Amino acid sequence: MVELFLDRLAPGRTELELDHELEREEQVVQGHVVPGLRARVRGALWVDAMDHKILVHGSFTVEREMICDRSGEAFQMAYPAQVEVMILRGSMRGGEEMADDDSWVIHQSGGIVALDEALLEAIILDEPQHVVSPRYEEIPAVEAEDEEDEIDPRWEALRQLRESEGPTEAE
């Protein structure tokens, strides 16, 4: 669990070290199964503490099991993810919400803030579009042949026919 202790946080910029295992269980949302995930997060985030708000932001590395698009095999993959969480201290209402710019906004004046859900969402949002195992990433280069490729004789015949007819009105 990644937590931030608001009451112990000194004003200014500090670093929040990440080396945690995060997990989200499989869920059913509106009748659709959303698969669970388990990921290791490593790196560091910046925590900028001001009078009325705290901004937690930065990039971190995600390490998790993925399924190769080409082979269907599971493999371990690492990729970068970015997160931004704003904690507003002055608001009396509790809870979390998403701002219009996809950053998390948490209203809490003190105590402990869990950052797991924001990190898990960043893991999913920054997941690569095409997941390919390193075994299948390298496509063998086609070796150039010493001989020049022969032109298909049909193209050559078409070229000769066109030359023998002379220029057309379009030309």
N, C-alpha and C positions, 0 to 999 in steps of 0.2 A: 504494500500500500504506500502510495506517495502522498505525504501529508505536509502541510505548511502550518506552522504554529504562529498564528497572527500576533498573539500577545508577546511573543519573544522576538519578533522581527524588528531589527534595527532600521531606522530610516536610511535611505540611500540604496545603493545597488549591492546585492549579494548574489552568490552563486548557489544553485540548488543542484547537487550531484545526483545523478540518476544511475542506478544499477539495481533494477527491480524486475520482478516477474509479475506481469499483469495478466488477469484472466477474466473473460466474459463468457458466461454460460450460454448455451443455446437457448433461444427465445422464440416464441411464437407471437408475431405482430400482425394483427389483422388477418389471421388465418394463414400467414406465410411463415415458414420456418427460417429463422435467421441463425446461421451457424455460429457456434461459439468460437473463441480464439484464445490462444495463449501466446504471449509474446514477452520477450526480454527487452527492456529499454535501458540504454546506456548513453552516457554523455552528461551534459550539464545545461541547465536553463538559467536565465537571468531573472532575478526577482528585484523589481524596482519598487521600493516601498515609499509612498508619499503620505501626506496627512490623511486624505480621504479615500485613497485608492491604492491598490497594489497591482502591479502588472507582472505576470509570470509569462515569459516568452522565450523562444529560441528553437533550435533544432536539436534533435536527438537521433540516435540510431536504434532501429527496430530490428530484432532478430526473432524470426518465427518460421514455423513450418508452412510451406506454400505448396500448391499443386502445379506442376509444370503444364503449361498450355499445350505443349507438343506431345508429351509422353503420358501425361496423367499420373506421373510418379510424384510422390512427396519428397521434398528436399528442404534444407535449411537455407533461408535467404535473409540477407541484411539489406536494409534500405533506409534512407533518411526520412524523417517526418518533422513537421513544424507545428508548434502549438502556441496559442495566445489565450491567456485567461486573465480577465480583469476582475478583481475583487473590490467591490465598493463597500467601504466601512460605514458610511453615514446612513444607509438605508435601514429602516426598521423591519422591512419585510424580509423573510428568509427565502432561501431557495436558489435555484440556478436557472439560467435562461441562455438562449443563443442570441447574440446581437446580430444586426443586419449584415455585418462584415465577417460572419462565421467565427468570430471569437466568442469564447465563453464569458458570461458575466455572472458573477456570484455575489449575492448581497449578504454580507456577514460582517459584523463589527469586531468580533473577537473569536477566540477558541481555535479549533483545528479545522482546516479546510482540506478535504480529500481531493486530489487532482486526478484520480484514476480514470473517471469517466471522460474527462477532457483529453487525457492522453490516449485512451482507447479509441476515441473518435478520430483523433489525429492519425492514429495508426491505420484506421480504415480509410480515411479520406486520402491519405498519401500513398496508399497501396499502389504499386506499379500496375499499369493497364495490361501489359503483356508480361506474364510470368514465365520465364524460360529457365530451366535448370542449366547450370554452367556446362553440363555434359552436352547439351544440345545448342548452346549459343553459337559456337563456331560452325559456320556453314563452310564446307570445304570449297576452296577456290577452284574454279575451273581453270585447268592449265591451258595456256595458249598453245595452239599447235603451230609447228614451224611452217606448215603449208598454208597458203592463203585459202580462205574458204572459196569454194567454187560458187559462182553465181548460178542460181537456178536457171536452167535453160529457157524456161517459160518467160522469165523476166527479160532475158537477153533477146528472145524472139519478139517480145512486145516492144522493146526499145528500137529494134531494127524496123519493125513495121511502122512505128511512129515516125522515124527518120525518113523512110521512103515516101510517106504521104506528104511530107512537107509541112510548113506552118499552117495552123488552123486560124479561124477568125478570132478565137479567144486569145491567141498569142499575139 
